Amino acid sequence: MQAQPRVAQADRIRTVSEVNAEARFLIEERFRRVWIEGEVSNFRPYASGHWYFSLQDDRAQLRCVMFSGTNRFVRFRLQNGLSVLLRGRLSIYEGRGDFQAIVDHIEPAGEGALRAALERLKSRLAQEGMFDETRKRPIPGYPRHIAVISSRAGAALRDVVAVIRRRFPCVRLTCFDVAVQGFEAEGQIIGAFDRAEFMRHPPDVIVLTRGGGSLEDLAAFNLESVARRIAAAEIPVVSAIGHETDVTIADFVADRRAPTPSAAAEMVTPDRRDIERRLRRLQAALEARTKTRLGMDQRLLAATRQRLVHPGRTVEQRMLRTDELGDRLAAAMASRMGQAGTALRHRMDLLARCNPAAGLPAARERVARAASQLHAAARQSCRQRDVRVTALARALNAVSPLATLGRGFAIVARPDGSRWGKPLGAAEDVQRGDAIVAHLAHGTIDATVDSAGLRPDQTSMKGEKE
């Protein structure tokens, strides 16, 4: 029977999970950021969006994982057999004890040398202070003229122009069409800066932009000559090269970097709606301030006009007025106090002599009796007045000319323009041919006098009267 090995007292027995956890901690502390080059194999994209693959060379393999939150920024198609350069940290998956690399960046292997040269140039320019924030200039808040350096064929220029026209349409916009990749890009970009600065009315800010692309596509914006021309520009420069994950040397040298072309357009222009709201607030404040100031000035003017008298006369008037008011106040106070004292004593006597509650029933009875008497007297008065009005109407009707007319009589009058004319009392009042009118009870008769004179019986009666 084979003897079991003894465990030294100084050694602690660990579980598998403890060993894996300690190993993972040591490896992650030692290899926090590594660059690895190799060939992709066993590539498996999962439904969760994560990528699992192996990186191999002619002698070894390394398991790799790239999570969905990171691989969505990869702009090329990852497939088996592709040589890549990746960056990540080394770790251990504790559940299975698998040694693996957790990838946060991946690119085709051909870009490795280009990226190394780019890093060297970036380090040298940083040592010269070209990336320092102290040399960066502020972007004007309300530019009058904006220049955009980009390619007319790209979507970046259209995005910038659309956003600027929407947010701040009154600004002057100048577009410089340049190549943004290839051999001609370097000279055209530098020449665009020269033309912008030598304009009769130079722009207040320059936007340098293009769409996304690979490291080779963005090579023009990583050139030292372009970086130094941006740094030497007399006008503030906003760089918006590629997408949010694309970073070029032009972005570091520019006064401001925007993650996208649209964001650059928003950075260099104020929103007209904010300006309109601010102008409305300023207008309201100005109107209120003007009204307040005008009121103060008017009151000051009125007060000044009142004070434009001789000071001695003003003092005399004030002294006289003060004495008068003092006398009136003393008299009014004495009179008011006397009246108040008399009224108080009277009310106290009344209150002491009688209890209002005791006399309330008798007062109600008197009021009811007085009301009954008032109603009876009113009815009696109305009856008496009705009888009197009836008698007066009857008497008036008896002597009314209209009643006489109703019994067959007529009123004969000479027309004079009035309603009734001039009444005739005797035949001598008219002559032959005169116009007369006879008023009957119902209607009138117009006539002409054929003859006028007294009848025989009327003549004898006239003689008797004489």
C-alpha positions in Angstrom: 0.0 0.0 0.0 1.4 3.4 -1.1 1.9 6.0 1.6 -0.1 9.2 1.4 2.1 12.4 1.1 2.1 14.5 4.2 1.1 18.2 3.9 3.5 20.6 5.5 2.0 22.5 8.4 3.0 25.8 6.8 1.0 25.0 3.6 -2.7 25.9 3.5 -5.0 23.6 1.5 -6.9 25.7 -1.2 -10.0 24.9 -3.2 -10.0 25.0 -6.9 -12.1 28.2 -7.0 -9.6 29.9 -4.7 -6.7 28.9 -6.9 -8.4 30.2 -10.0 -9.4 33.4 -8.3 -5.9 34.1 -7.0 -4.4 33.2 -10.4 -6.9 35.5 -12.1 -6.0 38.4 -9.8 -2.3 37.9 -10.4 -2.6 37.7 -14.1 -5.0 40.8 -14.4 -2.6 42.8 -12.2 0.4 41.9 -14.3 -1.2 42.1 -17.8 -3.7 45.0 -17.6 -3.0 46.2 -21.2 -1.3 44.1 -23.9 -1.1 44.2 -27.7 -1.2 40.8 -29.4 -0.9 39.9 -33.1 -2.1 36.6 -34.5 -4.6 34.8 -36.8 -8.3 34.4 -35.9 -9.7 30.9 -35.6 -12.8 29.3 -34.1 -14.8 32.5 -34.4 -18.3 32.2 -32.9 -20.6 35.1 -32.6 -23.3 34.4 -30.0 -26.9 35.6 -29.9 -26.0 37.9 -26.9 -23.8 39.8 -29.3 -20.5 38.6 -27.7 -17.7 37.3 -29.9 -15.7 34.2 -28.9 -12.6 33.3 -31.0 -9.0 32.0 -30.7 -5.9 33.9 -31.7 -3.1 31.6 -32.9 0.3 31.6 -34.4 2.4 28.6 -35.7 3.1 27.4 -32.1 0.3 28.4 -29.7 -3.4 29.4 -29.3 -5.0 32.0 -27.0 -8.8 32.1 -26.2 -10.3 35.5 -26.7 -13.7 37.2 -25.9 -14.9 40.6 -27.1 -18.2 41.7 -25.5 -21.1 43.3 -27.4 -20.6 46.7 -25.8 -17.1 46.9 -27.4 -17.4 45.0 -30.7 -20.2 47.2 -32.0 -17.5 49.8 -32.8 -15.5 47.4 -35.1 -15.8 48.5 -38.7 -14.5 45.4 -40.5 -15.8 41.9 -40.7 -14.0 39.5 -38.3 -13.6 36.0 -39.8 -11.4 33.0 -39.4 -8.0 33.2 -41.0 -7.8 37.0 -40.7 -4.6 38.4 -39.2 -5.4 41.0 -36.6 -3.8 43.2 -34.0 -5.8 43.4 -30.8 -5.6 45.1 -27.4 -6.9 43.9 -24.2 -6.2 42.4 -20.7 -5.3 38.8 -19.8 -7.5 37.0 -17.3 -8.8 33.6 -16.3 -12.4 32.4 -16.5 -12.7 31.0 -13.0 -15.6 28.6 -13.8 -13.5 26.5 -16.2 -10.0 27.7 -15.4 -9.6 28.9 -19.0 -6.8 31.4 -19.7 -8.2 34.1 -22.0 -7.8 37.6 -23.3 -10.7 40.1 -22.9 -10.4 42.3 -26.0 -11.4 46.0 -26.1 -9.9 46.9 -29.5 -9.2 45.0 -32.7 -7.9 46.0 -36.1 -6.4 44.3 -39.2 -2.7 43.5 -38.6 -1.6 45.7 -41.5 -2.4 48.8 -39.5 0.0 47.9 -36.8 3.0 49.7 -38.3 0.9 52.7 -39.2 -0.4 52.9 -35.7 3.1 52.7 -34.2 4.3 55.6 -36.3 1.2 57.5 -35.4 1.9 56.9 -31.7 5.5 58.1 -32.1 4.4 61.3 -33.9 1.7 61.9 -31.2 4.3 61.6 -28.5 6.7 64.0 -30.1 4.0 66.7 -30.7 2.8 66.3 -27.2 6.3 66.9 -25.9 6.3 70.1 -27.9 3.2 71.3 -26.1 0.9 71.3 -29.2 -1.8 69.4 -27.3 -1.8 71.7 -24.2 -5.1 73.2 -23.3 -3.4 76.5 -22.5 -2.8 77.2 -26.2 -6.4 76.3 -27.2 -8.6 79.3 -28.1 -12.3 79.7 -27.2 -15.0 79.2 -29.9 -17.0 82.4 -30.5 -20.6 82.1 -29.1 -22.2 84.1 -32.0 -20.1 83.7 -35.1 -20.9 85.8 -38.2 -18.9 83.7 -40.6 -18.2 79.9 -40.5 -15.9 78.0 -42.8 -16.2 74.3 -43.4 -13.3 72.3 -44.8 -14.5 69.0 -46.2 -15.3 67.0 -49.3 -18.5 68.0 -51.1 -19.0 64.3 -52.0 -19.2 63.3 -48.3 -22.2 63.1 -46.0 -20.2 64.9 -43.3 -20.5 68.3 -45.1 -24.2 67.8 -45.8 -24.8 67.1 -42.1 -22.8 70.1 -41.0 -24.6 72.5 -43.4 -28.0 71.1 -42.5 -27.5 71.6 -38.8 -26.0 75.1 -39.2 -28.9 76.2 -41.4 -31.4 74.8 -38.9 -29.8 76.2 -35.8 -28.4 79.6 -37.0 -29.6 80.4 -40.5 -28.4 84.0 -40.5 -24.7 83.0 -40.3 -22.5 83.3 -43.5 -21.2 79.8 -44.5 -18.2 79.2 -46.7 -17.4 75.6 -47.8 -13.9 74.6 -49.0 -14.1 71.4 -51.1 -10.9 69.3 -50.5 -9.9 65.7 -50.8 -10.1 64.0 -47.4 -8.0 61.0 -48.3 -5.4 60.0 -50.8 -2.3 61.7 -52.1 -3.9 65.1 -52.8 -5.5 65.5 -49.4 -2.5 67.0 -47.6 -1.9 69.9 -49.9 -5.6 70.7 -50.4 -6.3 70.8 -46.7 -3.4 73.1 -46.0 -4.3 75.3 -48.9 -7.9 75.6 -47.6 -6.6 77.0 -44.3 -4.5 79.5 -46.3 -7.5 80.6 -48.4 -9.7 81.0 -45.3 -7.2 83.2 -43.6 -6.6 85.4 -46.6 -10.3 86.1 -47.3 -11.5 89.7 -47.3 -13.7 88.9 -44.3 -12.1 85.8 -42.7 -14.4 83.4 -40.9 -14.7 83.5 -37.1 -14.3 79.7 -36.8 -13.2 76.8 -39.1 -14.8 73.3 -39.0 -12.5 70.5 -40.3 -14.6 67.4 -40.9 -15.0 64.1 -42.7 -16.9 60.8 -42.2 -15.5 57.7 -40.5 -13.1 55.2 -42.0 -10.1 53.0 -41.4 -6.8 54.2 -40.1 -5.5 54.4 -43.6 -8.6 56.4 -44.7 -7.9 59.0 -42.0 -4.1 59.1 -42.7 -4.3 62.7 -44.0 -5.5 64.0 -40.6 -2.6 62.3 -38.9 0.1 64.0 -40.9 2.6 66.2 -39.1 2.2 69.0 -41.8 -1.5 69.1 -41.4 -1.2 69.1 -37.6 1.2 72.0 -37.6 -0.9 74.0 -40.0 -3.9 73.6 -37.7 -1.9 74.6 -34.7 -0.6 77.7 -36.6 -4.1 78.8 -37.7 -5.1 82.3 -36.7 -8.8 81.2 -36.5 -10.2 78.8 -33.9 -10.5 75.3 -35.4 -13.1 72.6 -34.5 -12.1 69.1 -35.6 -14.8 66.4 -36.3 -13.0 63.5 -38.0 -14.9 60.3 -38.3 -17.1 58.8 -35.6 -16.9 59.1 -31.9 -14.3 56.3 -31.6 -12.0 57.7 -34.3 -9.3 59.9 -32.9 -6.7 61.6 -35.1 -3.8 64.0 -34.4 -5.9 66.8 -35.9 -8.4 66.3 -33.1 -5.6 66.8 -30.5 -4.2 69.9 -32.1 -7.5 71.6 -32.9 -9.0 74.0 -30.4 -12.0 71.8 -29.9 -12.9 68.2 -30.9 -16.4 67.1 -31.7 -17.4 63.4 -31.7 -19.4 63.8 -35.0 -19.8 66.3 -37.8 -23.3 67.2 -36.5 -22.0 67.7 -33.0 -19.3 70.1 -34.5 -22.1 72.1 -36.2 -23.9 72.4 -32.9 -20.7 73.4 -31.1 -20.0 76.4 -33.4 -23.6 77.7 -33.6 -26.1 78.9 -31.0 -29.7 77.6 -31.3 -31.9 80.3 -32.7 -34.8 79.2 -30.5 -32.6 79.8 -27.4 -31.7 83.2 -28.9 -35.4 84.0 -29.6 -36.3 83.1 -26.0 -33.5 85.1 -24.6 -34.4 88.1 -26.8 -38.0 87.9 -25.6 -36.9 87.8 -22.0 -34.5 90.8 -22.6 -37.3 92.7 -24.4 -39.7 92.1 -21.5 -37.0 93.1 -19.0 -36.1 96.2 -21.0 -39.8 97.3 -21.3 -40.3 96.8 -17.6 -37.1 98.6 -16.8 -38.0 101.5 -19.2 -41.5 101.8 -17.7 -40.0 101.9 -14.2 -37.3 104.4 -15.1 -39.9 106.5 -17.0 -42.2 106.5 -13.9 -39.3 107.4 -11.6 -38.3 110.2 -14.0 -41.8 111.5 -14.2 -42.2 111.5 -10.4 -38.8 113.2 -10.0 -39.8 115.8 -12.6 -43.1 116.5 -10.7 -41.3 116.8 -7.4 -38.7 119.1 -9.0 -41.4 121.3 -10.4 -43.1 121.5 -7.0 -39.8 122.5 -5.4 -39.1 125.3 -7.9 -40.3 128.0 -5.5 -38.4 130.3 -3.1 -37.2 128.3 -0.2 -38.4 131.0 2.3 -41.9 131.0 1.0 -42.0 127.2 1.1 -40.8 127.2 4.8 -43.4 129.9 5.7 -46.2 128.0 4.0 -45.1 124.8 5.7 -45.0 126.5 9.1 -48.5 128.0 8.7 -49.9 124.7 7.4 -48.3 122.9 10.4 -49.8 125.3 12.9 -53.2 125.1 11.2 -53.2 121.4 11.1 -52.1 121.3 14.8 -55.0 123.5 15.8 -57.5 121.6 13.8 -56.2 118.3 15.1 -56.5 119.5 18.7 -60.0 120.8 18.2 -61.1 117.7 16.3 -59.7 115.5 19.0 -61.4 117.5 21.8 -64.7 117.5 20.0 -64.5 113.9 19.1 -63.6 113.0 22.7 -66.5 115.0 24.0 -69.0 113.5 21.5 -67.7 110.0 22.3 -68.0 110.6 26.0 -71.6 111.9 25.7 -72.7 109.1 23.4 -71.1 106.6 25.8 -72.9 107.9 28.8 -76.2 108.1 26.9 -75.9 104.5 25.8 -74.9 103.3 29.2 -78.0 105.0 30.7 -80.2 103.4 28.1 -78.6 100.1 28.6 -79.1 100.4 32.4 -82.8 101.5 32.1 -84.1 98.9 29.8 -83.5 95.4 28.6 -84.0 95.2 24.8 -85.2 91.6 25.1 -88.1 92.5 27.3 -89.6 95.2 25.0 -89.1 93.1 21.8 -92.6 91.4 21.9 -94.5 94.7 22.5 -92.5 96.3 19.7 -93.4 93.5 17.3 -97.0 93.9 18.2 -96.9 97.6 17.6 -95.2 97.1 14.3 -97.9 94.6 13.3 -100.7 96.9 14.4 -99.2 99.9 12.6 -98.8 97.8 9.4 -102.4 96.7 9.6 -103.6 100.2 10.0 -101.4 101.4 7.2 -102.8 98.8 4.8 -106.4 99.7 5.8 -105.8 103.4 5.4 -104.1 102.8 2.0 -107.1 100.8 0.8 -109.6 103.5 2.0 -107.6 106.3 0.4 -107.5 104.3 -2.9 -111.3 103.9 -2.9 -111.9 107.6 -2.2 -109.6 108.6 -5.0 -111.3 106.2 -7.4 -114.7 107.7 -6.6 -113.4 111.3 -7.0 -111.7 110.4 -10.3 -114.9 108.9 -11.6 -116.9 112.0 -10.7 -114.3 114.3 -12.2 -114.3 112.3 -15.4 -118.1 112.4 -15.6 -118.1 116.2 -15.1 -115.3 116.7 -17.6 -117.2 114.7 -20.2 -120.3 116.7 -19.6 -118.6 120.0 -20.6 -116.3 118.5 -23.2 -116.7 119.9 -26.7 -116.3 116.4 -28.0 -119.4 115.3 -26.2 -121.3 118.3 -27.7 -120.1 117.3 -31.2 -121.4 113.8 -30.5 -124.9 115.2 -30.1 -124.9 116.5 -33.7 -123.2 119.9 -33.3 -120.1 121.2 -35.2 -117.4 123.7 -34.6 -117.0 126.1 -37.5 -113.6 127.7 -37.8 -111.5 129.7 -40.2 -108.4 127.7 -41.2 -105.2 129.3 -39.9 -102.7 126.4 -40.1 -103.5 125.0 -36.7 -105.3 121.8 -36.0 -108.7 123.4 -35.2 -108.4 126.8 -36.8 -109.9 130.0 -35.5 -113.5 129.3 -34.2 -116.3 131.5 -35.7 -118.8 133.0 -33.2 -120.9 135.2 -35.6 -121.8 135.3 -39.3 -120.2 138.8 -39.6 -116.9 137.1 -39.1 -116.8 135.7 -42.6 -117.6 137.0 -46.1 -118.7 135.4 -49.2 -116.0 133.2 -50.8 -114.1 132.6 -47.5 -112.9 129.1 -46.8 -114.2 127.5 -43.6 -114.0 124.1 -41.9 -116.6 122.3 -39.8 -115.3 119.9 -37.2 -117.7 117.1 -36.5 -117.6 114.3 -33.9 -116.0 112.1 -36.6 -114.1 114.0 -39.3 -114.1 117.5 -40.8 -115.9 119.2 -43.7 -114.2 121.9 -45.8 -116.5 124.5 -47.3 -116.7 127.9 -49.0 -119.1 130.7 -47.8 -121.8 131.5 -50.4 -123.6 134.0 -48.3 -123.4 135.3 -44.7 -125.9 137.3 -42.7 -128.4 137.0 -39.9 -131.7 135.2 -40.3 -134.9 137.3 -39.7 -135.6 135.8 -36.3 -131.9 136.5 -35.3 -132.3 140.1 -36.5 -135.3 140.7 -34.2 -133.5 139.1 -31.4 -130.6 141.4 -32.0 -132.8 144.4 -31.9 -134.4 143.3 -28.6 -130.9 143.0 -27.2 -130.0 146.4 -28.3 
